[in-house]
Amino acid sequence: MKIDKEFMTDEAKDLLAKDTLLKKAYEEVKKSICSPIWPIESEIFSINNTEKNCNGVVPIKELCYSMLEDTYNWFREKPLDVLKLEKKKGGPIDVYKEFVFEQSKDSNLYTVIRRVGMEFETGNISSAHRSMNKLLLGLGREEINLAIILMPIKELAYYLTDRVTNFEELEPYFEIAEGQPFIFIGFNADAYNPNVPLIPKGKDGMSNRSIKRWKDHVDKNL
């Protein structure tokens, strides 16, 4: 897989330039979305382009998530207080990473926390808008410091599950995120090949594995 398109607000650019932890999280996301290969025995990601909507997209997301969780210690399903406690509706962030460290200032130690929320869009354009609004709420309430949305570009989405949103479809609304540290990433296949197997739809053909939920992490550390 490769990153073909990207939009980064000025606030995100400034943060990545001066905050090494947030830059590290951003690099982890990029490495993870570039990690899926297809077919599994291949060295690149090739997609069958015989007809529209012929491939699944969830397995691509799960391959990205598995690297974020297993290699970089990200967690799934982090609820936002603004939604869970205040508004009492709205789902959790898809994947989330939190850095906690001690920083010295004037001979005193301070606990510093950096939080990153990411959504991987496999739904339609309405789902993409919900994801963007959810992350903007999290940024506005200072529950996260950096927001990222991953989605296929239009060329790739044509061969994925019906009505999957794409980078270009959401692009006219990126300016809504201006003023907040927000990154939109559009990914693409390395190659288009009508002879490779179709990617299963749903989670068919995927191995079962335990996912790292934020709730389990919190419960374990209580």
Secondary structure, DSSP 4 states (H G I P E B T S, - for coil): -EEEEEEE-HHHHHHHHH-HHHHHHHHHHHHHHT---BSTTSSSBEE--SSTT-S-SHHHHHHHHHHHHHTT--EEEE--HIIIIII---PPEEEEEEEEEEEEETTEEEEEEEEEEEEE--S-HHHHHHHHHHHHHHHHTTS-SEEEEEEE-HHHHTTSSTT---HHHHGGGGGGGTTS-EEEEEEE-SEE-TTSPPPPSTTTTPPP----BHHHHHHHT-
